[in-house]
Amino acid sequence: MEETEFWELVDASREAAEGDPEEQADALVERLMGLDPDTVTDFARHFESRYNRAYTWDLWAAAAVMLDGASDDVFDYFRCWLIGQGREVFEGALHDPDHLAELVADFDEEVDGDAEELGYAADEAYERMTGTVMPDLGLPAPPREPLGTYLDFDDDDTLAGRFPRLWDRFRA
């Protein structure tokens, strides 16, 4: 599976679900079930590699600003949600997390920012197709610690200074 096809599946599932993360996961499972198991495994590799790339202190701090706090689990689900927003939002957020203030036009913290089920979509599709669990993806181990420089999520001055657009939009 090429990267373009990966993002097309993500975009099509988001559009079909009208942005609802839970419905997006269901739509993605259905789309993946129309592919062969090897392609579903390739999709899982693409997803997991992006999930690991998004494990940064800056993105975690941005999630904390947007969601008024972000535990380990909340940040895991946020990264799934971020991938589910598509290539432009994902890559833009990796480049400059503060840019999420403009990249995400409508954000409802009750619904958005949490797409845990999206992270399991490929596994679910594979298991339903084959009756077995997804094989090892053969990817390097995920980072033990977030990439980048640590940020204190409880220091409002630091967060406001590092992410002024997000701070203005979500905390001011």
C-alpha positions as CSV (number, residue, x, y, z in Angstrom):
1,M,0.0,0.0,0.0
2,E,1.3,3.4,-1.0
3,E,1.1,6.3,1.4
4,T,-1.4,8.1,-0.9
5,E,-3.8,5.1,-0.6
6,F,-3.4,5.1,3.2
7,W,-4.5,8.7,3.4
8,E,-7.3,8.2,0.9
9,L,-8.7,5.4,3.2
10,V,-8.4,7.7,6.2
11,D,-10.1,10.6,4.4
12,A,-12.9,8.5,2.9
13,S,-13.7,7.0,6.3
14,R,-13.7,10.5,8.0
15,E,-16.0,11.9,5.3
16,A,-18.4,8.9,5.5
17,A,-18.6,9.4,9.3
18,E,-19.1,13.2,9.0
19,G,-16.1,13.7,11.4
20,D,-17.4,11.5,14.2
21,P,-14.4,9.5,15.5
22,E,-16.3,6.4,16.5
23,E,-18.3,6.2,13.3
24,Q,-15.0,6.8,11.4
25,A,-13.5,3.7,13.0
26,D,-16.5,1.7,11.9
27,A,-16.3,3.1,8.4
28,L,-12.6,2.4,8.2
29,V,-13.1,-1.3,9.3
30,E,-15.7,-1.7,6.6
31,R,-13.4,-0.2,3.9
32,L,-10.4,-2.3,5.1
33,M,-12.6,-5.5,4.9
34,G,-12.8,-4.9,1.2
35,L,-9.1,-5.3,0.9
36,D,-6.8,-8.4,1.2
37,P,-5.2,-9.2,4.5
38,D,-1.7,-8.2,3.3
39,T,-3.0,-4.8,2.4
40,V,-4.7,-4.4,5.7
41,T,-1.3,-5.3,7.4
42,D,0.3,-2.6,5.2
43,F,-2.3,-0.1,6.3
44,A,-1.6,-1.0,10.0
45,R,2.1,-0.4,9.3
46,H,1.4,3.1,7.9
47,F,-0.9,3.9,10.8
48,E,1.6,2.7,13.5
49,S,4.5,4.5,12.0
50,R,2.6,7.8,12.0
51,Y,1.3,7.1,15.5
52,N,4.9,6.7,16.7
53,R,6.1,9.8,14.8
54,A,3.4,11.8,16.7
55,Y,4.9,10.8,20.0
56,T,6.4,14.2,20.8
57,W,6.4,16.5,23.8
58,D,5.1,19.4,21.6
59,L,2.1,17.5,20.4
60,W,1.4,16.2,23.9
61,A,1.5,19.7,25.2
62,A,-0.8,20.9,22.4
63,A,-3.2,18.1,23.2
64,A,-3.1,19.2,26.8
65,V,-4.0,22.8,25.8
66,M,-6.8,21.7,23.5
67,L,-8.3,19.1,25.9
68,D,-7.6,21.0,29.2
69,G,-5.2,18.2,30.2
70,A,-3.9,15.0,28.6
71,S,-2.9,11.8,30.5
72,D,-0.9,9.1,28.8
73,D,-4.1,7.4,27.5
74,V,-5.7,10.6,26.4
75,F,-2.6,11.5,24.4
76,D,-2.6,8.0,22.8
77,Y,-6.2,8.5,21.7
78,F,-5.4,12.0,20.6
79,R,-2.7,10.7,18.3
80,C,-5.2,8.3,16.7
81,W,-7.6,11.2,16.3
82,L,-4.9,13.3,14.7
83,I,-4.1,10.6,12.1
84,G,-7.9,10.4,11.5
85,Q,-8.0,14.1,10.5
86,G,-6.0,13.4,7.4
87,R,-2.6,14.1,6.0
88,E,-2.8,17.9,5.9
89,V,-3.8,18.2,9.6
90,F,-1.4,15.4,10.7
91,E,1.7,16.8,8.9
92,G,0.8,20.4,9.8
93,A,0.6,19.4,13.4
94,L,3.9,17.6,13.3
95,H,5.6,20.6,11.7
96,D,4.0,23.1,14.1
97,P,1.5,21.9,16.8
98,D,0.4,25.5,17.4
99,H,-1.0,25.4,13.8
100,L,-3.7,23.1,15.0
101,A,-5.6,26.2,16.1
102,E,-6.2,26.9,12.4
103,L,-6.1,23.4,11.0
104,V,-9.0,22.1,13.1
105,A,-11.9,24.5,12.3
106,D,-14.6,22.8,14.4
107,F,-13.3,21.1,17.6
108,D,-15.7,19.8,20.3
109,E,-13.6,18.5,23.1
110,E,-16.5,16.2,24.1
111,V,-16.2,14.3,20.8
112,D,-12.9,15.4,19.1
113,G,-9.4,14.5,20.2
114,D,-10.4,11.0,21.1
115,A,-10.3,8.2,18.5
116,E,-9.2,5.2,20.4
117,E,-11.2,2.9,18.2
118,L,-9.5,4.2,15.1
119,G,-6.2,2.8,16.4
120,Y,-7.7,-0.7,16.4
121,A,-9.5,-0.6,13.1
122,A,-6.9,-2.5,11.1
123,D,-6.6,-5.1,13.8
124,E,-10.4,-5.6,13.9
125,A,-10.7,-5.8,10.1
126,Y,-7.8,-8.3,9.9
127,E,-9.2,-10.5,12.7
128,R,-12.7,-10.5,11.1
129,M,-11.2,-11.4,7.7
130,T,-8.8,-14.1,8.8
131,G,-9.9,-15.3,12.2
132,T,-6.4,-14.6,13.5
133,V,-4.6,-11.7,15.1
134,M,-2.6,-9.2,13.1
135,P,1.0,-10.5,12.6
136,D,3.9,-8.5,13.9
137,L,4.3,-5.4,11.7
138,G,8.1,-5.6,11.7
139,L,8.5,-1.9,12.7
140,P,11.1,-0.6,15.0
141,A,10.1,-0.4,18.7
142,P,8.2,2.8,19.5
143,P,10.2,5.5,21.3
144,R,10.4,5.0,25.1
145,E,10.0,8.7,25.8
146,P,8.3,11.4,23.7
147,L,10.6,13.0,21.1
148,G,11.8,16.6,21.6
149,T,12.1,18.7,24.7
150,Y,10.0,18.1,27.8
151,L,7.3,20.7,28.5
152,D,5.6,21.2,31.8
153,F,1.9,20.8,31.1
154,D,1.0,22.5,34.4
155,D,2.9,25.7,33.5
156,D,0.4,27.9,31.9
157,D,2.9,30.6,31.1
158,T,5.1,28.1,29.2
159,L,2.2,26.6,27.3
160,A,0.8,30.1,26.4
161,G,4.2,31.2,25.2
162,R,4.9,28.0,23.2
163,F,1.4,27.7,21.7
164,P,-0.1,31.2,21.5
165,R,-2.7,30.4,18.9
166,L,-3.9,27.3,20.6
167,W,-3.9,29.1,24.0
168,D,-5.9,31.9,22.6
169,R,-8.4,29.6,21.0
170,F,-8.8,27.0,23.8
171,R,-7.8,28.6,27.1
172,A,-8.2,32.3,26.8
